[in-house]
């Protein structure tokens, strides 16, 4: 329950989104629902992404697909 609460209350910024995508890709864990949410959040926050964060996230998406 504590873990679920923590995930529900965390606010992700561009770096957090990139790190989450990269972590799942590194262990080759493709979670379709998670990556759909990451994609939507990334679209909404595109202006917040630095070049490296964008590149890492794009690479993560490529690794899991």
Secondary structure, 3 states (H helix, E strand, C coil): CHHHHHHHHCCCCHHHHHHHHHHHHHCCCCCHHHHHHHHHHHHHCHHHCCHHHHHHHHHHHHHHC
